[in-house]
Every structure is written in C-alpha cells, then in structure tokens.
Amino acid sequence: MSCPTYRKLCDHLVISDAVTFADGTLTIDIPLRAYNDNEKYCIVVAQSLPAETTVNAPVAITIGGVATTTYPLLKCDCTPVTACSINTRTRYSTIVRTGISSGSFILTGKIPCSQCGNTLTSLPVEVTAATTSDTNNGKRS
C-alpha cells in the first residue's frame, strides 16, 4: 500500500497557541477565527501543560489571546473536562455549541477512563490530615 507524499490538512484542524494555568483553570488558547455553532473542530493541544496545573482544574478555551472571554470544554455528557483528562500533543474532537451570549466546546466522544484518575474510591469521603510525604499536593505530575 502506498502512502501519499502530501495531504492537505482539514480546515477544521485547530492547533493551540498557548496553554496556561491561572486562577484554578487550565486555559487552552486557540487561533482567532469564527468557530460556528454545531460545527466540528479538532483541537490539538500543542504546548506542554504548566507544571503547577492541578488535576481537578476545569478546562476552558480562549480565542485569539482574549483571556476575558472563556468557553468551557465539556465532556459529551456536558460535564466539565478537568485538567487530568488533557494531554499535550493530543487531538480532541469537539463540536461548538453557542447560546445567546456565549458558548462551549463539547467533546464528541468519551475520554478514555485511564486518562483521568481523580475519582474517589467510595463515599462517604474520609477526612485525613495531610502528611509530610504528600509532596505532590494534588498537582499534575
């Protein structure tokens, strides 16, 4: 089988410009352009996640470096995506959903369960004191 020596990239392939962590939110900035309602866009997270990112931080999208307007990244069941689900150099297939004054990016499929391990093993939650051996402090490693 022969591989083509070139192939045009899809017009809906979006490569991130920056990934930042501030105010408890992991933000993926994508290039400035119109992202149309109900259109599919494949977002590639091209930059490394900041070392200080916490695993349970919500993920938001900004467009064109405008940090004052953010759009949540949601799972296909419309729950927020958390930072532990995001990997660098990975493509995420999304659909844009808009409302009257804002919108969101919704993943078109489920993220593999092995990608995120920040769930409790059971309820009720037991309160334990932090130990000196806990050097990770809830941050992504």
KASULWO-V98244 format. One record per residue. N is the residue number from 1. RES is the residue in one letter. PHI is phi in degrees with one decimal (none if undefined). Layout:
<<N,RES,PHI> <N,RES,PHI>>
This chain:
<<1,M,none> <2,S,-98.7> <3,C,-92.7> <4,P,-66.7> <5,T,-78.7> <6,Y,-153.0> <7,R,-157.8> <8,K,-69.4> <9,L,-76.0> <10,C,-63.0> <11,D,-64.6> <12,H,-98.7> <13,L,-82.1> <14,V,-122.4> <15,I,-104.3> <16,S,-61.4> <17,D,-91.2> <18,A,-162.1> <19,V,-131.4> <20,T,-132.0> <21,F,-129.8> <22,A,-155.3> <23,D,53.0> <24,G,77.0> <25,T,-125.7> <26,L,-87.7> <27,T,-114.9> <28,I,-108.8> <29,D,-94.3> <30,I,-117.4> <31,P,-60.5> <32,L,-70.4> <33,R,-175.3> <34,A,-84.6> <35,Y,-110.4> <36,N,-80.6> <37,D,-56.7> <38,N,67.5> <39,E,-98.5> <40,K,-90.3> <41,Y,-134.3> <42,C,-100.0> <43,I,-98.1> <44,V,-102.0> <45,V,-84.3> <46,A,-89.6> <47,Q,-99.3> <48,S,-71.1> <49,L,-75.5> <50,P,-58.2> <51,A,-61.1> <52,E,-81.8> <53,T,-63.2> <54,T,-89.3> <55,V,-65.1> <56,N,-97.4> <57,A,-70.2> <58,P,-67.5> <59,V,-108.0> <60,A,-129.0> <61,I,-112.3> <62,T,-117.8> <63,I,-121.8> <64,G,65.4> <65,G,78.5> <66,V,-85.9> <67,A,-80.0> <68,T,-77.7> <69,T,-118.9> <70,T,-119.6> <71,Y,-124.7> <72,P,-67.1> <73,L,-96.5> <74,L,-117.2> <75,K,-72.3> <76,C,-64.3> <77,D,-95.4> <78,C,68.8> <79,T,-92.8> <80,P,-65.2> <81,V,-79.2> <82,T,-107.0> <83,A,-59.1> <84,C,-66.1> <85,S,-87.4> <86,I,-102.4> <87,N,-123.8> <88,T,-72.8> <89,R,56.2> <90,T,-130.2> <91,R,-99.2> <92,Y,-118.9> <93,S,-84.3> <94,T,-130.8> <95,I,-124.3> <96,V,-84.4> <97,R,-123.5> <98,T,-113.8> <99,G,-121.6> <100,I,-65.9> <101,S,-127.5> <102,S,-155.3> <103,G,-170.0> <104,S,-153.5> <105,F,-110.1> <106,I,-115.5> <107,L,-63.0> <108,T,-84.3> <109,G,-145.2> <110,K,-79.5> <111,I,-81.7> <112,P,-53.4> <113,C,-57.3> <114,S,-66.7> <115,Q,-77.5> <116,C,-135.6> <117,G,-123.7> <118,N,-107.4> <119,T,-98.2> <120,L,-76.2> <121,T,-83.5> <122,S,-165.0> <123,L,-118.6> <124,P,-74.8> <125,V,-78.5> <126,E,-86.2> <127,V,-90.0> <128,T,-124.3> <129,A,-77.0> <130,A,-67.1> <131,T,-106.9> <132,T,-70.6> <133,S,-80.6> <134,D,-84.2> <135,T,-86.6> <136,N,-80.7> <137,N,50.8> <138,G,76.0> <139,K,-94.1> <140,R,-66.6> <141,S,-106.1>>
